[in-house]
Amino acid sequence: MQVKELVGKFEIIGSNQDEEGLTYKGLLELTLDTNNRIVGKWTISDNQIQRGTGFFSDNILVINFNYKGDCGNIYKGVAVYKCMTKDLLEGFWSEKHGNPLYLGKERCFRVGMQKETIH
């Protein structure tokens, strides 16, 4: 798989980095910068924007991200996805100040894709 094949929008189903593992939905948009590096923009629950940059190798996508929390603090973390296909990403993420005993989880489906065809 080539990095250019990942460009597009993905629906997200995820769970948080905590004991409760509360679920959320959102959108992940992947683009490329002028050096063909990945640029990610997450929109979580229609109101939280997260941005990051990263790299792609051997069907693994790694993105360092950050966002401004409700209290104005900047939070940072890393998301790692295994690219099952160009339309399906499965991954985990961790924030610097998140609970170190847990990882957040995400499944990303290319927008417009039939989810019921994925096993």
N, CA, C and O atoms as a GROMACS GRO file, in nm:
protein
  476
    1MET      N    1   0.084  -0.117   0.000
    1MET     CA    2   0.000   0.000   0.000
    1MET      C    3   0.089   0.124   0.000
    1MET      O    4   0.195   0.126   0.063
    2GLN      N    5   0.045   0.226  -0.071
    2GLN     CA    6   0.118   0.353  -0.079
    2GLN      C    7   0.048   0.458   0.008
    2GLN      O    8  -0.073   0.454   0.027
    3VAL      N    9   0.126   0.552   0.060
    3VAL     CA   10   0.071   0.655   0.148
    3VAL      C   11  -0.040   0.735   0.078
    3VAL      O   12  -0.135   0.776   0.144
    4LYS      N   13  -0.030   0.758  -0.051
    4LYS     CA   14  -0.131   0.835  -0.123
    4LYS      C   15  -0.268   0.768  -0.120
    4LYS      O   16  -0.370   0.836  -0.133
    5GLU      N   17  -0.271   0.637  -0.103
    5GLU     CA   18  -0.398   0.564  -0.099
    5GLU      C   19  -0.477   0.592   0.029
    5GLU      O   20  -0.597   0.565   0.035
    6LEU      N   21  -0.411   0.646   0.131
    6LEU     CA   22  -0.479   0.673   0.258
    6LEU      C   23  -0.548   0.808   0.262
    6LEU      O   24  -0.627   0.833   0.352
    7VAL      N   25  -0.521   0.894   0.166
    7VAL     CA   26  -0.582   1.027   0.164
    7VAL      C   27  -0.734   1.012   0.154
    7VAL      O   28  -0.785   0.938   0.071
    8GLY      N   29  -0.804   1.085   0.241
    8GLY     CA   30  -0.950   1.082   0.239
    8GLY      C   31  -1.008   1.100   0.376
    8GLY      O   32  -0.938   1.135   0.472
    9LYS      N   33  -1.139   1.075   0.385
    9LYS     CA   34  -1.212   1.092   0.512
    9LYS      C   35  -1.257   0.956   0.563
    9LYS      O   36  -1.299   0.868   0.487
   10PHE      N   37  -1.247   0.941   0.696
   10PHE     CA   38  -1.283   0.817   0.762
   10PHE      C   39  -1.377   0.844   0.879
   10PHE      O   40  -1.356   0.938   0.956
   11GLU      N   41  -1.480   0.762   0.891
   11GLU     CA   42  -1.565   0.764   1.010
   11GLU      C   43  -1.489   0.690   1.120
   11GLU      O   44  -1.424   0.589   1.095
   12ILE      N   45  -1.498   0.743   1.243
   12ILE     CA   46  -1.428   0.685   1.357
   12ILE      C   47  -1.528   0.630   1.457
   12ILE      O   48  -1.630   0.693   1.486
   13ILE      N   49  -1.497   0.512   1.510
   13ILE     CA   50  -1.563   0.459   1.628
   13ILE      C   51  -1.450   0.431   1.726
   13ILE      O   52  -1.360   0.353   1.695
   14GLY      N   53  -1.453   0.494   1.844
   14GLY     CA   54  -1.341   0.480   1.935
   14GLY      C   55  -1.382   0.468   2.080
   14GLY      O   56  -1.499   0.483   2.116
   15SER      N   57  -1.282   0.440   2.164
   15SER     CA   58  -1.302   0.438   2.308
   15SER      C   59  -1.187   0.511   2.375
   15SER      O   60  -1.074   0.511   2.326
   16ASN      N   61  -1.217   0.574   2.488
   16ASN     CA   62  -1.119   0.660   2.556
   16ASN      C   63  -1.014   0.583   2.635
   16ASN      O   64  -1.029   0.464   2.663
   17GLN      N   65  -0.909   0.655   2.670
   17GLN     CA   66  -0.796   0.600   2.745
   17GLN      C   67  -0.823   0.608   2.895
   17GLN      O   68  -0.758   0.683   2.967
   18ASP      N   69  -0.920   0.530   2.939
   18ASP     CA   70  -0.951   0.528   3.081
   18ASP      C   71  -1.021   0.398   3.116
   18ASP      O   72  -1.052   0.317   3.028
   19GLU      N   73  -1.044   0.378   3.243
   19GLU     CA   74  -1.103   0.253   3.291
   19GLU      C   75  -1.241   0.228   3.233
   19GLU      O   76  -1.277   0.114   3.203
   20GLU      N   77  -1.320   0.335   3.218
   20GLU     CA   78  -1.456   0.320   3.165
   20GLU      C   79  -1.457   0.290   3.016
   20GLU      O   80  -1.549   0.224   2.967
   21GLY      N   81  -1.356   0.335   2.943
   21GLY     CA   82  -1.350   0.312   2.799
   21GLY      C   83  -1.472   0.368   2.727
   21GLY      O   84  -1.525   0.305   2.635
   22LEU      N   85  -1.515   0.488   2.769
   22LEU     CA   86  -1.632   0.550   2.707
   22LEU      C   87  -1.612   0.562   2.557
   22LEU      O   88  -1.504   0.597   2.511
   23THR      N   89  -1.717   0.535   2.482
   23THR     CA   90  -1.707   0.536   2.336
   23THR      C   91  -1.740   0.674   2.279
   23THR      O   92  -1.807   0.755   2.343
   24TYR      N   93  -1.692   0.696   2.160
   24TYR     CA   94  -1.718   0.820   2.087
   24TYR      C   95  -1.718   0.792   1.939
   24TYR      O   96  -1.672   0.686   1.894
   25LYS      N   97  -1.769   0.887   1.863
   25LYS     CA   98  -1.768   0.880   1.716
   25LYS      C   99  -1.708   1.010   1.665
   25LYS      O  100  -1.707   1.111   1.734
   26GLY      N  101  -1.659   1.005   1.543
   26GLY     CA  102  -1.602   1.124   1.485
   26GLY      C  103  -1.562   1.103   1.340
   26GLY      O  104  -1.605   1.008   1.274
   27LEU      N  105  -1.479   1.193   1.294
   27LEU     CA  106  -1.431   1.192   1.156
   27LEU      C  107  -1.281   1.217   1.157
   27LEU      O  108  -1.232   1.304   1.229
   28LEU      N  109  -1.208   1.141   1.078
   28LEU     CA  110  -1.064   1.161   1.059
   28LEU      C  111  -1.040   1.193   0.912
   28LEU      O  112  -1.080   1.116   0.824
   29GLU      N  113  -0.976   1.306   0.887
   29GLU     CA  114  -0.941   1.343   0.750
   29GLU      C  115  -0.790   1.335   0.735
   29GLU      O  116  -0.716   1.399   0.809
   30LEU      N  117  -0.745   1.256   0.638
   30LEU     CA  118  -0.602   1.241   0.611
   30LEU      C  119  -0.567   1.308   0.480
   30LEU      O  120  -0.631   1.285   0.377
   31THR      N  121  -0.465   1.392   0.483
   31THR     CA  122  -0.412   1.458   0.364
   31THR      C  123  -0.260   1.440   0.366
   31THR      O  124  -0.205   1.382   0.459
   32LEU      N  125  -0.194   1.489   0.263
   32LEU     CA  126  -0.048   1.486   0.255
   32LEU      C  127   0.006   1.627   0.248
   32LEU      O  128  -0.055   1.715   0.188
   33ASP      N  129   0.122   1.650   0.311
   33ASP     CA  130   0.188   1.780   0.298
   33ASP      C  131   0.278   1.777   0.174
   33ASP      O  132   0.277   1.679   0.100
   34THR      N  133   0.356   1.882   0.152
   34THR     CA  134   0.440   1.891   0.032
   34THR      C  135   0.552   1.787   0.030
   34THR      O  136   0.610   1.761  -0.075
   35ASN      N  137   0.581   1.728   0.146
   35ASN     CA  138   0.684   1.623   0.152
   35ASN      C  139   0.624   1.482   0.158
   35ASN      O  140   0.694   1.387   0.193
   36ASN      N  141   0.496   1.469   0.123
   36ASN     CA  142   0.424   1.342   0.126
   36ASN      C  143   0.419   1.279   0.265
   36ASN      O  144   0.418   1.157   0.279
   37ARG      N  145   0.416   1.364   0.366
   37ARG     CA  146   0.395   1.315   0.503
   37ARG      C  147   0.247   1.331   0.537
   37ARG      O  148   0.181   1.422   0.487
   38ILE      N  149   0.198   1.245   0.620
   38ILE     CA  150   0.056   1.244   0.658
   38ILE      C  151   0.022   1.364   0.747
   38ILE      O  152   0.097   1.398   0.839
   39VAL      N  153  -0.091   1.426   0.718
   39VAL     CA  154  -0.149   1.530   0.804
   39VAL      C  155  -0.288   1.481   0.843
   39VAL      O  156  -0.370   1.450   0.756
   40GLY      N  157  -0.314   1.474   0.972
   40GLY     CA  158  -0.443   1.425   1.020
   40GLY      C  159  -0.521   1.534   1.091
   40GLY      O  160  -0.465   1.619   1.160
   41LYS      N  161  -0.653   1.530   1.071
   41LYS     CA  162  -0.743   1.620   1.143
   41LYS      C  163  -0.862   1.536   1.191
   41LYS      O  164  -0.938   1.481   1.111
   42TRP      N  165  -0.875   1.527   1.323
   42TRP     CA  166  -0.986   1.456   1.384
   42TRP      C  167  -1.092   1.556   1.427
   42TRP      O  168  -1.060   1.662   1.481
   43THR      N  169  -1.217   1.523   1.404
   43THR     CA  170  -1.329   1.596   1.461
   43THR      C  171  -1.405   1.495   1.546
   43THR      O  172  -1.470   1.405   1.492
   44ILE      N  173  -1.397   1.509   1.677
   44ILE     CA  174  -1.455   1.414   1.770
   44ILE      C  175  -1.587   1.470   1.824
   44ILE      O  176  -1.592   1.582   1.874
   45SER      N  177  -1.692   1.390   1.812
   45SER     CA  178  -1.825   1.427   1.864
   45SER      C  179  -1.870   1.564   1.814
   45SER      O  180  -1.937   1.638   1.887
   46ASP      N  181  -1.835   1.599   1.694
   46ASP     CA  182  -1.877   1.723   1.628
   46ASP      C  183  -1.826   1.852   1.691
   46ASP      O  184  -1.861   1.960   1.644
   47ASN      N  185  -1.743   1.845   1.799
   47ASN     CA  186  -1.704   1.970   1.862
   47ASN      C  187  -1.557   1.979   1.901
   47ASN      O  188  -1.511   2.089   1.932
   48GLN      N  189  -1.482   1.871   1.902
   48GLN     CA  190  -1.342   1.877   1.941
   48GLN      C  191  -1.254   1.851   1.819
   48GLN      O  192  -1.267   1.748   1.752
   49ILE      N  193  -1.164   1.945   1.791
   49ILE     CA  194  -1.074   1.932   1.677
   49ILE      C  195  -0.935   1.895   1.729
   49ILE      O  196  -0.883   1.959   1.820
   50GLN      N  197  -0.878   1.792   1.669
   50GLN     CA  198  -0.742   1.751   1.700
   50GLN      C  199  -0.665   1.747   1.568
   50GLN      O  200  -0.720   1.712   1.464
   51ARG      N  201  -0.538   1.784   1.574
   51ARG     CA  202  -0.455   1.787   1.452
   51ARG      C  203  -0.322   1.719   1.479
   51ARG      O  204  -0.272   1.717   1.591
   52GLY      N  205  -0.265   1.662   1.372
   52GLY     CA  206  -0.136   1.599   1.389
   52GLY      C  207  -0.067   1.571   1.257
   52GLY      O  208  -0.126   1.583   1.149
   53THR      N  209   0.059   1.534   1.267
   53THR     CA  210   0.138   1.495   1.151
   53THR      C  211   0.207   1.364   1.182
   53THR      O  212   0.231   1.330   1.298
   54GLY      N  213   0.239   1.290   1.077
   54GLY     CA  214   0.302   1.161   1.100
   54GLY      C  215   0.362   1.100   0.977
   54GLY      O  216   0.393   1.169   0.879
   55PHE      N  217   0.377   0.968   0.983
   55PHE     CA  218   0.444   0.896   0.875
   55PHE      C  219   0.381   0.759   0.857
   55PHE      O  220   0.307   0.712   0.944
   56PHE      N  221   0.412   0.697   0.745
   56PHE     CA  222   0.352   0.570   0.706
   56PHE      C  223   0.462   0.478   0.656
   56PHE      O  224   0.542   0.517   0.570
   57SER      N  225   0.467   0.355   0.709
   57SER     CA  226   0.565   0.256   0.665
   57SER      C  227   0.511   0.116   0.696
   57SER      O  228   0.455   0.093   0.802
   58ASP      N  229   0.529   0.025   0.603
   58ASP     CA  230   0.488  -0.115   0.622
   58ASP      C  231   0.344  -0.128   0.671
   58ASP      O  232   0.315  -0.207   0.761
   59ASN      N  233   0.255  -0.051   0.612
   59ASN     CA  234   0.112  -0.051   0.645
   59ASN      C  235   0.082  -0.008   0.789
   59ASN      O  236  -0.025  -0.038   0.842
   60ILE      N  237   0.176   0.063   0.850
   60ILE     CA  238   0.156   0.120   0.984
   60ILE      C  239   0.159   0.272   0.969
   60ILE      O  240   0.250   0.329   0.909
   61LEU      N  241   0.056   0.338   1.025
   61LEU     CA  242   0.044   0.483   1.022
   61LEU      C  243   0.060   0.534   1.165
   61LEU      O  244  -0.011   0.490   1.255
   62VAL      N  245   0.152   0.628   1.186
   62VAL     CA  246   0.178   0.686   1.317
   62VAL      C  247   0.159   0.838   1.306
   62VAL      O  248   0.218   0.902   1.220
   63ILE      N  249   0.075   0.894   1.393
   63ILE     CA  250   0.049   1.037   1.390
   63ILE      C  251   0.063   1.094   1.531
   63ILE      O  252  -0.004   1.048   1.624
   64ASN      N  253   0.149   1.194   1.547
   64ASN     CA  254   0.159   1.270   1.671
   64ASN      C  255   0.054   1.380   1.664
   64ASN      O  256   0.051   1.457   1.568
   65PHE      N  257  -0.032   1.389   1.766
   65PHE     CA  258  -0.143   1.484   1.761
   65PHE      C  259  -0.144   1.574   1.882
   65PHE      O  260  -0.076   1.549   1.982
   66ASN      N  261  -0.222   1.681   1.872
   66ASN     CA  262  -0.246   1.770   1.985
   66ASN      C  263  -0.380   1.838   1.968
   66ASN      O  264  -0.436   1.844   1.859
   67TYR      N  265  -0.431   1.889   2.079
   67TYR     CA  266  -0.557   1.964   2.077
   67TYR      C  267  -0.567   2.049   2.203
   67TYR      O  268  -0.499   2.025   2.302
   68LYS      N  269  -0.653   2.149   2.195
   68LYS     CA  270  -0.677   2.237   2.309
   68LYS      C  271  -0.800   2.186   2.383
   68LYS      O  272  -0.908   2.172   2.325
   69GLY      N  273  -0.784   2.158   2.512
   69GLY     CA  274  -0.895   2.110   2.595
   69GLY      C  275  -0.990   2.221   2.633
   69GLY      O  276  -0.965   2.338   2.604
   70ASP      N  277  -1.099   2.184   2.698
   70ASP     CA  278  -1.200   2.281   2.739
   70ASP      C  279  -1.144   2.388   2.832
   70ASP      O  280  -1.192   2.502   2.832
   71CYS      N  281  -1.043   2.353   2.912
   71CYS     CA  282  -0.986   2.449   3.007
   71CYS      C  283  -0.873   2.532   2.944
   71CYS      O  284  -0.811   2.613   3.012
   72GLY      N  285  -0.848   2.511   2.814
   72GLY     CA  286  -0.745   2.588   2.744
   72GLY      C  287  -0.607   2.523   2.742
   72GLY      O  288  -0.517   2.573   2.675
   73ASN      N  289  -0.590   2.412   2.814
   73ASN     CA  290  -0.462   2.340   2.812
   73ASN      C  291  -0.443   2.268   2.679
   73ASN      O  292  -0.540   2.225   2.617
   74ILE      N  293  -0.318   2.256   2.637
   74ILE     CA  294  -0.285   2.180   2.516
   74ILE      C  295  -0.250   2.037   2.557
   74ILE      O  296  -0.165   2.016   2.643
   75TYR      N  297  -0.317   1.940   2.495
   75TYR     CA  298  -0.292   1.798   2.521
   75TYR      C  299  -0.224   1.737   2.400
   75TYR      O  300  -0.256   1.771   2.286
   76LYS      N  301  -0.129   1.647   2.424
   76LYS     CA  302  -0.052   1.584   2.317
   76LYS      C  303  -0.055   1.433   2.332
   76LYS      O  304  -0.067   1.380   2.442
   77GLY      N  305  -0.043   1.365   2.217
   77GLY     CA  306  -0.041   1.220   2.220
   77GLY      C  307   0.004   1.163   2.087
   77GLY      O  308   0.046   1.235   1.997
   78VAL      N  309  -0.007   1.031   2.076
   78VAL     CA  310   0.030   0.962   1.953
   78VAL      C  311  -0.077   0.858   1.921
   78VAL      O  312  -0.128   0.790   2.010
   79ALA      N  313  -0.111   0.847   1.793
   79ALA     CA  314  -0.206   0.747   1.744
   79ALA      C  315  -0.130   0.655   1.649
   79ALA      O  316  -0.052   0.700   1.565
   80VAL      N  317  -0.155   0.525   1.662
   80VAL     CA  318  -0.090   0.425   1.578
   80VAL      C  319  -0.199   0.339   1.515
   80VAL      O  320  -0.282   0.281   1.585
   81TYR      N  321  -0.198   0.331   1.382
   81TYR     CA  322  -0.299   0.254   1.311
   81TYR      C  323  -0.233   0.146   1.225
   81TYR      O  324  -0.132   0.171   1.159
   82LYS      N  325  -0.292   0.028   1.228
   82LYS     CA  326  -0.257  -0.076   1.132
   82LYS      C  327  -0.354  -0.059   1.016
   82LYS      O  328  -0.475  -0.062   1.035
   83CYS      N  329  -0.301  -0.041   0.897
   83CYS     CA  330  -0.385  -0.018   0.779
   83CYS      C  331  -0.423  -0.155   0.723
   83CYS      O  332  -0.347  -0.215   0.647
   84MET      N  333  -0.540  -0.203   0.761
   84MET     CA  334  -0.587  -0.334   0.718
   84MET      C  335  -0.607  -0.334   0.566
   84MET      O  336  -0.568  -0.428   0.496
   85THR      N  337  -0.669  -0.227   0.517
   85THR     CA  338  -0.683  -0.198   0.374
   85THR      C  339  -0.678  -0.046   0.364
   85THR      O  340  -0.666   0.022   0.466
   86LYS      N  341  -0.687   0.007   0.244
   86LYS     CA  342  -0.688   0.152   0.227
   86LYS      C  343  -0.817   0.213   0.282
   86LYS      O  344  -0.826   0.335   0.298
   87ASP      N  345  -0.916   0.129   0.310
   87ASP     CA  346  -1.046   0.174   0.358
   87ASP      C  347  -1.074   0.143   0.505
   87ASP      O  348  -1.175   0.187   0.559
   88LEU      N  349  -0.986   0.067   0.570
   88LEU     CA  350  -1.008   0.026   0.708
   88LEU      C  351  -0.879   0.037   0.789
   88LEU      O  352  -0.778  -0.026   0.756
   89LEU      N  353  -0.884   0.117   0.895
   89LEU     CA  354  -0.769   0.136   0.984
   89LEU      C  355  -0.810   0.091   1.124
   89LEU      O  356  -0.919   0.123   1.170
   90GLU      N  357  -0.723   0.017   1.192
   90GLU     CA  358  -0.747  -0.024   1.329
   90GLU      C  359  -0.630   0.024   1.412
   90GLU      O  360  -0.515   0.000   1.378
   91GLY      N  361  -0.660   0.092   1.523
   91GLY     CA  362  -0.548   0.147   1.597
   91GLY      C  363  -0.574   0.172   1.743
   91GLY      O  364  -0.679   0.140   1.799
   92PHE      N  365  -0.472   0.231   1.803
   92PHE     CA  366  -0.476   0.269   1.943
   92PHE      C  367  -0.406   0.402   1.959
   92PHE      O  368  -0.331   0.444   1.871
   93TRP      N  369  -0.431   0.468   2.071
   93TRP     CA  370  -0.370   0.599   2.094
   93TRP      C  371  -0.348   0.618   2.244
   93TRP      O  372  -0.409   0.552   2.328
   94SER      N  373  -0.258   0.711   2.274
   94SER     CA  374  -0.228   0.743   2.412
   94SER      C  375  -0.192   0.892   2.420
   94SER      O  376  -0.121   0.945   2.335
   95GLU      N  377  -0.242   0.956   2.526
   95GLU     CA  378  -0.206   1.095   2.553
   95GLU      C  379  -0.102   1.100   2.662
   95GLU      O  380  -0.096   1.012   2.748
   96LYS      N  381  -0.020   1.202   2.657
   96LYS     CA  382   0.088   1.218   2.754
   96LYS      C  383   0.037   1.214   2.898
   96LYS      O  384   0.099   1.150   2.983
   97HIS      N  385  -0.074   1.279   2.926
   97HIS     CA  386  -0.124   1.285   3.063
   97HIS      C  387  -0.245   1.195   3.085
   97HIS      O  388  -0.318   1.209   3.183
   98GLY      N  389  -0.266   1.100   2.992
   98GLY     CA  390  -0.376   1.004   3.008
   98GLY      C  391  -0.338   0.896   3.107
   98GLY      O  392  -0.224   0.889   3.153
   99ASN      N  393  -0.434   0.811   3.139
   99ASN     CA  394  -0.410   0.701   3.232
   99ASN      C  395  -0.315   0.600   3.166
   99ASN      O  396  -0.352   0.539   3.066
  100PRO      N  397  -0.193   0.581   3.221
  100PRO     CA  398  -0.095   0.493   3.159
  100PRO      C  399  -0.133   0.345   3.163
  100PRO      O  400  -0.066   0.263   3.100
  101LEU      N  401  -0.238   0.311   3.236
  101LEU     CA  402  -0.281   0.171   3.242
  101LEU      C  403  -0.370   0.132   3.124
  101LEU      O  404  -0.400   0.014   3.106
  102TYR      N  405  -0.412   0.230   3.045
  102TYR     CA  406  -0.507   0.204   2.936
  102TYR      C  407  -0.462   0.270   2.806
  102TYR      O  408  -0.386   0.367   2.807
  103LEU      N  409  -0.512   0.216   2.696
  103LEU     CA  410  -0.495   0.278   2.565
  103LEU      C  411  -0.633   0.311   2.509
  103LEU      O  412  -0.729   0.238   2.532
  104GLY      N  413  -0.642   0.422   2.436
  104GLY     CA  414  -0.763   0.449   2.360
  104GLY      C  415  -0.761   0.359   2.237
  104GLY      O  416  -0.654   0.317   2.193
  105LYS      N  417  -0.876   0.329   2.182
  105LYS     CA  418  -0.886   0.242   2.064
  105LYS      C  419  -0.969   0.312   1.958
  105LYS      O  420  -1.062   0.387   1.989
  106GLU      N  421  -0.937   0.286   1.832
  106GLU     CA  422  -1.016   0.340   1.721
  106GLU      C  423  -1.022   0.242   1.605
  106GLU      O  424  -0.925   0.172   1.575
  107ARG      N  425  -1.138   0.240   1.540
  107ARG     CA  426  -1.156   0.176   1.410
  107ARG      C  427  -1.201   0.288   1.317
  107ARG      O  428  -1.290   0.366   1.351
  108CYS      N  429  -1.140   0.294   1.200
  108CYS     CA  430  -1.171   0.401   1.104
  108CYS      C  431  -1.214   0.338   0.972
  108CYS      O  432  -1.144   0.254   0.916
  109PHE      N  433  -1.330   0.379   0.924
  109PHE     CA  434  -1.387   0.328   0.800
  109PHE      C  435  -1.396   0.443   0.700
  109PHE      O  436  -1.449   0.549   0.731
  110ARG      N  437  -1.345   0.422   0.579
  110ARG     CA  438  -1.353   0.527   0.476
  110ARG      C  439  -1.498   0.568   0.459
  110ARG      O  440  -1.587   0.483   0.450
  111VAL      N  441  -1.523   0.699   0.453
  111VAL     CA  442  -1.658   0.752   0.436
  111VAL      C  443  -1.718   0.695   0.308
  111VAL      O  444  -1.654   0.694   0.202
  112GLY      N  445  -1.840   0.648   0.319
  112GLY     CA  446  -1.910   0.591   0.204
  112GLY      C  447  -1.892   0.441   0.191
  112GLY      O  448  -1.955   0.379   0.105
  113MET      N  449  -1.810   0.382   0.275
  113MET     CA  450  -1.785   0.240   0.269
  113MET      C  451  -1.894   0.164   0.343
  113MET      O  452  -1.947   0.213   0.443
  114GLN      N  453  -1.928   0.047   0.296
  114GLN     CA  454  -2.028  -0.038   0.362
  114GLN      C  455  -1.962  -0.111   0.479
  114GLN      O  456  -1.883  -0.203   0.457
  115LYS      N  457  -1.992  -0.072   0.601
  115LYS     CA  458  -1.930  -0.134   0.719
  115LYS      C  459  -1.967  -0.280   0.735
  115LYS      O  460  -1.887  -0.359   0.786
  116GLU      N  461  -2.088  -0.317   0.693
  116GLU     CA  462  -2.129  -0.456   0.714
  116GLU      C  463  -2.051  -0.555   0.627
  116GLU      O  464  -2.061  -0.676   0.648
  117THR      N  465  -1.975  -0.506   0.530
  117THR     CA  466  -1.894  -0.596   0.446
  117THR      C  467  -1.758  -0.624   0.508
  117THR      O  468  -1.681  -0.703   0.454
  118ILE      N  469  -1.728  -0.561   0.622
  118ILE     CA  470  -1.598  -0.578   0.689
  118ILE      C  471  -1.613  -0.683   0.797
  118ILE      O  472  -1.707  -0.678   0.876
  119HIS      N  473  -1.522  -0.775   0.801
  119HIS     CA  474  -1.526  -0.880   0.904
  119HIS      C  475  -1.416  -0.858   1.004
  119HIS      O  476  -1.402  -0.936   1.098
   0.00000   0.00000   0.00000
